[in-house]
Amino acid sequence: MTAATLPLWVTIPGTGLLVLAGLTTLIGSFGLLRLPDFFSRMHGPSMTNTVAAGATLIASMLVSSAVTGRPIIHELLITLFVSMSAPITAITDLSRTRWTSSVWRTQYSAAIGAGARASPRPSIAGSPSTAAAAKAAR
């Protein structure tokens, strides 16, 4: 069986799923452009890209199963790995942004310049350790 002879029960849902994947990715891209800060920009595309990846994998399962004539479930492993690795990537990106943001640099640059040891985890502004670092910088 070739792509030209795929039955309609595969072609119609597969096409619909791929169109859904494309539209959700496009919507996520608009969110990336329009939302105000990094954390909001990260949320929109991550949600829509998860839906798009799922729709693409289901379409791939349908077409592969129809072409080979037997159920193909390799895409379930891909789904498992993507769903396990996407949150880890998001957490890494968030923590990297937190460490390199201008807010962190301006908040702690005075303390570091005054010889204070930078803590491995910046505290929330207004907490006792932040006040002590600001006082030490004076």
C-alpha positions as CSV (number, residue, x, y, z in Angstrom):
1,M,0.0,0.0,0.0
2,T,1.3,3.4,-0.9
3,A,0.3,6.9,0.2
4,A,-1.7,7.3,-3.0
5,T,-3.9,4.3,-2.0
6,L,-4.5,5.0,1.7
7,P,-8.0,4.3,2.7
8,L,-10.3,7.2,3.7
9,W,-10.5,6.0,7.3
10,V,-6.8,6.9,7.6
11,T,-6.5,9.8,5.3
12,I,-9.3,12.0,6.8
13,P,-8.3,11.7,10.5
14,G,-4.6,11.9,9.6
15,T,-5.1,15.1,7.7
16,G,-7.3,16.5,10.4
17,L,-4.7,15.7,13.1
18,L,-1.9,17.3,11.0
19,V,-4.0,20.4,10.4
20,L,-4.8,20.6,14.1
21,A,-1.1,20.3,14.9
22,G,-0.2,23.1,12.5
23,L,-2.9,25.4,13.9
24,T,-2.0,24.9,17.5
25,T,1.6,25.5,16.7
26,L,0.6,28.7,14.9
27,I,-1.5,29.8,17.9
28,G,1.4,29.1,20.2
29,S,3.7,31.2,18.0
30,F,1.3,34.2,18.3
31,G,1.4,33.7,22.1
32,L,5.2,33.8,22.0
33,L,5.1,37.1,20.1
34,R,2.3,38.8,22.0
35,L,2.7,37.8,25.7
36,P,4.6,40.3,27.9
37,D,7.3,38.4,29.8
38,F,9.4,35.3,29.6
39,F,7.3,33.1,31.8
40,S,4.1,33.9,30.0
41,R,5.8,33.5,26.6
42,M,7.0,30.1,27.7
43,H,3.6,28.9,28.9
44,G,1.6,29.4,25.7
45,P,3.9,27.6,23.2
46,S,4.6,24.8,25.6
47,M,1.0,23.9,26.0
48,T,0.2,24.2,22.2
49,N,3.3,22.3,21.2
50,T,2.4,19.4,23.5
51,V,-1.0,19.2,21.7
52,A,0.7,19.5,18.3
53,A,3.2,16.8,19.1
54,G,0.5,14.4,20.3
55,A,-1.7,15.1,17.2
56,T,1.3,14.5,14.9
57,L,2.2,11.2,16.6
58,I,-1.3,9.9,16.5
59,A,-1.5,10.8,12.7
60,S,1.8,9.0,12.3
61,M,0.5,5.9,14.1
62,L,-2.6,5.8,11.9
63,V,-0.7,6.1,8.6
64,S,2.1,3.7,9.6
65,S,-0.5,1.1,10.8
66,A,-2.4,1.4,7.5
67,V,0.7,1.1,5.3
68,T,2.2,-1.9,7.1
69,G,-1.2,-3.6,7.7
70,R,-0.5,-4.1,11.4
71,P,-0.6,-1.9,14.5
72,I,2.4,0.3,14.9
73,I,2.9,1.7,18.4
74,H,6.5,2.9,18.3
75,E,5.1,6.5,18.5
76,L,3.9,5.7,22.0
77,L,7.6,5.4,23.1
78,I,8.2,8.8,21.5
79,T,5.3,10.3,23.4
80,L,6.6,8.8,26.6
81,F,10.1,10.3,26.1
82,V,8.7,13.7,25.0
83,S,6.4,13.9,27.9
84,M,9.2,13.0,30.3
85,S,11.8,15.4,28.8
86,A,9.6,18.5,28.2
87,P,9.1,19.4,31.8
88,I,12.8,19.0,32.5
89,T,13.7,21.3,29.7
90,A,11.1,23.9,30.9
91,I,12.6,23.8,34.4
92,T,16.1,24.2,33.1
93,D,15.1,27.2,31.0
94,L,13.2,28.8,33.9
95,S,16.1,28.4,36.3
96,R,18.6,29.7,33.7
97,T,16.4,32.7,33.1
98,R,16.1,33.4,36.8
99,W,19.9,33.3,37.2
100,T,20.7,35.5,34.3
101,S,17.9,38.0,34.5
102,S,18.7,41.6,35.0
103,V,16.6,41.6,38.2
104,W,19.0,39.1,39.8
105,R,22.1,41.1,38.6
106,T,20.9,44.4,39.9
107,Q,19.7,42.9,43.2
108,Y,22.9,41.1,44.0
109,S,25.6,43.0,42.1
110,A,26.1,45.4,45.0
111,A,26.5,42.5,47.5
112,I,28.9,40.7,45.3
113,G,30.9,43.8,44.6
114,A,31.2,44.5,48.3
115,G,32.8,41.2,48.9
116,A,29.7,39.3,50.1
117,R,29.4,35.7,49.0
118,A,26.6,35.3,46.6
119,S,24.1,32.7,47.8
120,P,23.5,29.8,45.4
121,R,19.8,30.5,45.4
122,P,18.7,34.2,45.4
123,S,16.1,34.9,48.0
124,I,12.8,36.7,47.5
125,A,13.1,40.5,47.5
126,G,12.3,41.9,51.0
127,S,13.3,38.8,52.9
128,P,15.9,39.1,55.7
129,S,18.8,37.8,53.7
130,T,18.1,40.3,50.9
131,A,17.9,43.1,53.4
132,A,21.2,42.0,55.0
133,A,22.9,41.9,51.6
134,A,21.7,45.4,50.8
135,K,22.8,46.6,54.2
136,A,26.3,45.1,53.7
137,A,26.6,46.8,50.3
138,R,26.2,50.2,51.9
